[in-house]
Amino acid sequence: MINEFSRYAHPLKKIMVKFTNKLRKQRYRLTADLRFLLRSLMTIFLIQQLLRLAYMIATPTETIYLPFPIIAEAMYFGARFDLMVSTWVCIPMIIAMAFPSGLRARSLWRAWLSFMGLFTIIAGIISISFYQLEGDAQGQSFYVWLAQGDNIPWELLISRWESAIWLMVIVLFAGLLHELVRASDLTCRNVGKETRAKRLGYFAVIVLVATLSLRGTLHWGPPLKPEEANFSSYVHANHIAANATFTVIRTRMRMAEAEH
């Protein structure tokens, strides 16, 4: 009887040990994935903040020489908008966390972050050039033009001398984005044993960032529907990607409200 029990208990023990090891690896992988997700979100957010700062430096007469409290308020609202965009970029990664494989395919997610990050950089710079070209003259923006179905004046945008400078900015930011994504991946591959509180803390931070960014943008940001653009006080806001003009538009609106 004892021999019979031992014969069946040994394979069962091997199965339990294998299952326990698998759970342990899954726990470490979850911690690494959460770190990678959080750092990816912060990477996209940092790139957008740098793009916003580059635009403010490029237009010093409209931004740098304004009173500091107005600039600080504009940057605050701009940061909330950028946080929302960063969260949207990482939504597929958040969904993937619900599956057993998680973010194991790091090369795929690095490509996704690089593509979407580059898209936000290019879209933000196009909105900058468009606003400088058409915004003051017609009181419109890149967002409103797209909402109305008008053609974008690509030839005029490309022919301007600032295009060469912005092209170099795109290359610089794209290289910085690539290195930040790569560094984030390398530092999150092998994660040692950590407490459950730390792992729950990482996930809580991600949920908090997503909640605050979505709530802040729904309350303070530009209209989410194109048909509402012409009936909103945020008529100039470009809601396509990294909205570099949002800071200045918000600042001008605040100054106009203060004057009245």
C-alpha positions as CSV (number, residue, x, y, z in Angstrom):
1,M,0.0,0.0,0.0
2,I,2.8,2.4,0.9
3,N,4.7,1.5,-2.3
4,E,1.6,2.2,-4.3
5,F,1.1,5.6,-2.7
6,S,4.8,6.5,-3.2
7,R,4.6,5.6,-6.8
8,Y,1.8,8.1,-7.4
9,A,3.0,10.7,-4.9
10,H,6.4,11.3,-6.6
11,P,4.9,12.4,-10.0
12,L,2.4,14.5,-8.2
13,K,5.1,16.2,-6.2
14,K,7.0,16.9,-9.5
15,I,3.9,18.5,-11.0
16,M,3.4,20.7,-7.9
17,V,7.0,21.8,-7.9
18,K,6.8,22.6,-11.6
19,F,3.5,24.5,-11.1
20,T,5.0,26.5,-8.2
21,N,8.1,27.5,-10.2
22,K,5.8,28.6,-13.0
23,L,3.8,30.8,-10.7
24,R,7.0,32.3,-9.3
25,K,8.3,33.1,-12.8
26,Q,4.9,34.6,-13.7
27,R,5.1,36.8,-10.6
28,Y,8.5,38.1,-11.6
29,R,7.4,38.6,-15.2
30,L,4.3,40.6,-13.9
31,T,6.6,42.8,-11.9
32,A,8.9,43.4,-14.9
33,D,5.9,44.0,-17.2
34,L,4.4,46.6,-14.8
35,R,7.7,48.4,-14.5
36,F,8.1,48.4,-18.3
37,L,4.6,49.7,-18.8
38,L,5.0,52.5,-16.3
39,R,8.4,53.6,-17.7
40,S,7.0,53.4,-21.2
41,L,4.1,55.7,-20.2
42,M,6.6,58.1,-18.6
43,T,8.8,58.0,-21.6
44,I,6.0,59.2,-24.0
45,F,5.0,61.8,-21.5
46,L,8.6,63.1,-21.2
47,I,8.9,63.3,-25.0
48,Q,5.7,65.4,-25.3
49,Q,6.8,67.7,-22.5
50,L,10.1,68.3,-24.2
51,L,8.3,69.0,-27.5
52,R,6.1,71.5,-25.7
53,L,9.2,73.2,-24.2
54,A,10.8,73.3,-27.6
55,Y,7.8,75.1,-29.0
56,M,7.9,77.6,-26.2
57,I,11.5,78.3,-26.8
58,A,10.9,78.6,-30.6
59,T,8.2,81.3,-29.9
60,P,9.8,83.4,-27.1
61,T,7.7,86.5,-27.8
62,E,4.5,84.6,-27.2
63,T,5.5,82.5,-24.3
64,I,8.9,83.1,-22.6
65,Y,8.2,86.7,-21.7
66,L,4.8,86.1,-20.2
67,P,4.3,86.3,-16.4
68,F,5.5,83.1,-14.7
69,P,2.2,82.3,-13.0
70,I,0.5,82.3,-16.4
71,I,3.2,80.1,-17.9
72,A,3.0,77.7,-14.9
73,E,-0.8,77.4,-15.3
74,A,-0.5,76.8,-19.0
75,M,2.2,74.1,-18.5
76,Y,0.0,72.4,-15.8
77,F,-3.0,72.1,-18.2
78,G,-0.6,71.1,-21.0
79,A,0.9,68.3,-18.8
80,R,-2.5,66.9,-18.1
81,F,-3.2,66.7,-21.8
82,D,0.1,65.1,-22.5
83,L,-0.6,62.6,-19.7
84,M,-3.8,61.6,-21.4
85,V,-2.1,61.1,-24.7
86,S,0.6,59.0,-23.1
87,T,-2.1,56.8,-21.5
88,W,-3.9,56.3,-24.8
89,V,-0.6,55.2,-26.4
90,C,-0.1,52.6,-23.7
91,I,-3.7,51.3,-23.6
92,P,-2.8,48.3,-25.8
93,M,-0.1,47.4,-23.4
94,I,-2.5,47.7,-20.4
95,I,-4.9,45.4,-22.2
96,A,-2.1,42.9,-22.9
97,M,-1.3,42.7,-19.2
98,A,-4.6,40.8,-18.7
99,F,-3.3,37.9,-20.8
100,P,-0.9,35.2,-19.6
101,S,1.8,36.2,-22.1
102,G,1.7,39.8,-20.8
103,L,4.4,42.0,-22.4
104,R,6.7,39.2,-23.1
105,A,7.1,40.2,-26.8
106,R,9.2,43.2,-25.9
107,S,10.4,43.8,-29.5
108,L,6.8,44.2,-30.6
109,W,6.0,46.7,-27.8
110,R,9.3,48.6,-28.4
111,A,8.3,49.0,-32.1
112,W,4.8,50.1,-31.0
113,L,6.2,52.7,-28.6
114,S,8.7,54.0,-31.2
115,F,6.0,54.2,-33.9
116,M,3.4,56.0,-31.8
117,G,6.1,58.2,-30.2
118,L,7.4,59.3,-33.6
119,F,3.8,59.9,-34.8
120,T,3.1,62.2,-31.8
121,I,6.4,64.1,-32.5
122,I,5.7,64.6,-36.2
123,A,2.0,65.5,-35.6
124,G,2.9,67.9,-32.9
125,I,5.5,69.7,-35.1
126,I,3.1,69.8,-38.0
127,S,0.5,71.4,-35.7
128,I,3.2,74.0,-34.7
129,S,4.0,74.9,-38.3
130,F,0.4,75.0,-39.3
131,Y,-0.5,77.3,-36.4
132,Q,2.4,79.6,-37.2
133,L,1.3,79.7,-40.9
134,E,-2.5,79.8,-40.7
135,G,-3.5,80.3,-37.1
136,D,-3.0,84.0,-36.7
137,A,-4.3,84.9,-40.1
138,Q,-7.4,82.8,-40.1
139,G,-8.1,82.0,-36.5
140,Q,-8.1,78.3,-37.2
141,S,-5.9,75.4,-36.2
142,F,-4.8,72.0,-37.5
143,Y,-7.6,70.3,-35.6
144,V,-10.4,72.6,-37.0
145,W,-9.1,72.1,-40.6
146,L,-9.3,68.3,-40.2
147,A,-12.7,68.6,-38.7
148,Q,-13.9,70.6,-41.6
149,G,-12.3,68.3,-44.2
150,D,-10.1,71.0,-45.7
151,N,-6.8,70.2,-47.4
152,I,-3.6,70.7,-45.4
153,P,-1.2,73.2,-47.2
154,W,1.7,70.7,-47.3
155,E,3.7,72.7,-49.9
156,L,3.6,75.8,-47.8
157,L,4.5,74.0,-44.7
158,I,7.5,72.2,-46.3
159,S,8.8,75.3,-48.1
160,R,9.2,77.4,-44.9
161,W,12.7,77.7,-43.7
162,E,11.8,76.5,-40.3
163,S,11.0,73.1,-41.8
164,A,14.7,72.2,-41.8
165,I,15.1,73.1,-38.1
166,W,12.0,71.1,-37.2
167,L,13.3,68.1,-39.3
168,M,16.4,68.1,-37.1
169,V,14.2,68.3,-34.0
170,I,12.3,65.3,-35.2
171,V,15.5,63.3,-35.8
172,L,16.8,64.4,-32.3
173,F,13.6,63.5,-30.5
174,A,13.3,60.2,-32.4
175,G,16.8,59.2,-31.3
176,L,16.1,60.2,-27.7
177,L,12.8,58.2,-27.8
178,H,14.5,55.1,-29.1
179,E,17.2,55.2,-26.4
180,L,14.7,55.8,-23.7
181,V,12.5,52.9,-24.8
182,R,15.5,50.7,-25.1
183,A,16.8,51.6,-21.7
184,S,13.4,51.1,-20.2
185,D,13.2,47.6,-21.7
186,L,16.8,46.6,-20.5
187,T,16.2,47.7,-16.9
188,C,12.9,45.8,-16.7
189,R,13.9,42.4,-18.1
190,N,15.3,40.7,-15.0
191,V,13.5,41.7,-11.8
192,G,14.4,40.0,-8.5
193,K,12.1,38.9,-5.7
194,E,9.9,41.8,-4.5
195,T,7.1,42.2,-2.0
196,R,3.5,42.1,-3.0
197,A,3.1,45.7,-1.7
198,K,5.6,46.9,-4.3
199,R,3.9,45.1,-7.2
200,L,0.5,46.4,-6.1
201,G,2.1,49.9,-5.8
202,Y,3.3,49.8,-9.4
203,F,-0.2,48.8,-10.7
204,A,-1.9,51.4,-8.4
205,V,0.3,54.1,-9.9
206,I,-0.6,53.1,-13.4
207,V,-4.4,53.1,-12.6
208,L,-4.0,56.5,-10.8
209,V,-2.2,58.0,-13.8
210,A,-4.8,56.7,-16.2
211,T,-7.7,57.9,-14.1
212,L,-6.3,61.4,-13.4
213,S,-5.3,62.0,-17.0
214,L,-8.6,60.9,-18.5
215,R,-10.6,62.9,-15.8
216,G,-8.4,66.0,-16.3
217,T,-8.7,66.0,-20.0
218,L,-12.5,65.3,-20.1
219,H,-13.0,68.3,-17.8
220,W,-10.3,70.7,-19.0
221,G,-9.2,69.6,-22.4
222,P,-10.2,70.3,-25.9
223,P,-13.5,68.8,-27.4
224,L,-13.3,65.1,-28.0
225,K,-15.6,65.2,-31.0
226,P,-14.7,67.1,-34.2
227,E,-18.3,68.4,-34.6
228,E,-18.0,70.2,-31.3
229,A,-14.8,72.1,-32.2
230,N,-16.5,75.2,-33.5
231,F,-18.7,75.5,-30.5
232,S,-16.0,75.2,-27.8
233,S,-13.7,77.7,-26.2
234,Y,-10.9,75.3,-27.2
235,V,-11.5,75.9,-30.9
236,H,-7.7,76.3,-31.6
237,A,-6.7,73.1,-29.8
238,N,-5.3,70.2,-31.9
239,H,-6.6,67.0,-30.4
240,I,-4.6,64.7,-32.8
241,A,-1.4,63.9,-30.9
242,A,1.2,65.7,-28.9
243,N,-0.6,69.1,-28.9
244,A,2.3,71.5,-28.7
245,T,0.1,74.5,-29.4
246,F,-2.3,73.8,-26.5
247,T,0.0,75.5,-24.0
248,V,0.1,78.8,-25.9
249,I,-3.6,78.7,-26.8
250,R,-4.6,78.1,-23.2
251,T,-2.3,80.9,-22.1
252,R,-3.8,83.4,-24.5
253,M,-7.3,82.4,-23.4
254,R,-6.4,83.0,-19.8
255,M,-5.0,86.4,-20.7
256,A,-8.1,87.4,-22.6
257,E,-10.3,86.3,-19.7
258,A,-8.2,88.3,-17.3
259,E,-8.5,91.4,-19.4
260,H,-12.3,91.2,-19.5
